[in-house]
Amino acid sequence: MSVHASVERPPYDQVLVDIADYVCDYTIESELAYTTARNCLIDTLGCGLEALEYPACTKLLGPIVPGTMVPNGAKVPGTAFQLDPFKLPSTSAR
């Protein structure tokens, strides 16, 4: 018995289309919205940098093979790491 898989992509869910249209087409006119977004970004970066002080967090960072540098990889703020952006960090203990 053979089953032929279709290579044709099904249409996106309407909810996803609506969200994408909203995000792409909405014009933000509120200075408060920009200020809030800026503060959230700064807070997120600050929390991430503070987490570098804790070994439980830093053991999840770094290349799988120690010393590896990926040309044009994603830089990890607060570290010297430049990693492959397509790999998820390993959650296993190193």
C-alpha positions as CSV (number, residue, x, y, z in Angstrom):
1,M,0.0,0.0,0.0
2,S,1.5,3.3,-1.0
3,V,0.5,6.7,0.3
4,H,1.4,9.8,-1.8
5,A,2.2,12.8,0.4
6,S,1.2,16.1,-1.1
7,V,4.0,18.6,-1.6
8,E,1.4,21.4,-1.8
9,R,1.4,23.6,1.3
10,P,-2.1,23.9,2.8
11,P,-3.5,27.4,3.4
12,Y,-2.5,29.2,6.6
13,D,-5.1,29.3,9.4
14,Q,-7.2,32.4,9.2
15,V,-6.2,33.4,12.8
16,L,-2.5,33.4,11.8
17,V,-3.3,35.4,8.7
18,D,-5.2,38.0,10.8
19,I,-2.4,38.3,13.3
20,A,0.3,38.7,10.6
21,D,-1.8,41.3,8.8
22,Y,-2.3,43.2,12.0
23,V,1.4,43.2,12.9
24,C,2.5,44.2,9.4
25,D,-0.2,46.8,8.7
26,Y,-0.7,48.5,12.1
27,T,0.8,51.9,12.6
28,I,1.9,52.7,16.2
29,E,1.3,56.3,17.0
30,S,1.6,56.2,20.8
31,E,4.8,57.5,22.3
32,L,3.9,55.6,25.5
33,A,3.9,52.3,23.5
34,Y,7.4,53.0,22.2
35,T,8.6,54.0,25.7
36,T,7.1,50.8,27.2
37,A,8.7,48.6,24.5
38,R,12.1,50.3,25.0
39,N,11.8,49.7,28.7
40,C,10.9,46.0,28.2
41,L,13.9,45.5,25.9
42,I,16.3,47.2,28.4
43,D,14.9,45.1,31.3
44,T,15.2,41.9,29.3
45,L,18.8,42.6,28.3
46,G,19.6,43.5,32.0
47,C,18.0,40.3,33.3
48,G,19.9,38.3,30.7
49,L,23.2,39.9,31.6
50,E,22.5,39.4,35.3
51,A,21.9,35.7,34.7
52,L,25.5,35.4,33.5
53,E,26.5,35.7,37.2
54,Y,24.8,32.3,38.0
55,P,26.5,29.0,37.0
56,A,23.1,27.3,36.7
57,C,22.4,29.7,33.8
58,T,25.8,29.9,32.2
59,K,26.2,26.1,31.9
60,L,23.5,26.2,29.3
61,L,25.5,28.6,27.1
62,G,28.4,28.0,24.8
63,P,29.2,25.7,21.9
64,I,28.6,22.0,22.0
65,V,32.3,21.6,21.2
66,P,34.3,23.9,23.5
67,G,36.2,26.6,21.6
68,T,34.1,26.4,18.5
69,M,33.4,29.8,16.8
70,V,30.8,29.9,14.0
71,P,31.6,32.5,11.4
72,N,28.5,34.9,11.0
73,G,26.9,33.1,14.0
74,A,24.7,34.7,16.5
75,K,26.6,36.6,19.2
76,V,25.5,35.9,22.8
77,P,25.4,39.3,24.6
78,G,27.8,39.5,27.6
79,T,29.9,36.6,26.4
80,A,32.6,35.9,23.8
81,F,30.3,33.2,22.2
82,Q,29.3,33.3,18.6
83,L,27.1,30.4,18.0
84,D,25.1,28.6,15.3
85,P,21.7,30.4,15.4
86,F,19.9,27.3,14.1
87,K,20.8,25.0,17.0
88,L,18.7,25.0,20.2
89,P,20.8,25.0,23.4
90,S,21.3,21.7,25.0
91,T,19.4,21.2,28.2
92,S,21.6,18.3,29.3
93,A,24.2,18.9,32.0
94,R,27.7,19.4,30.6
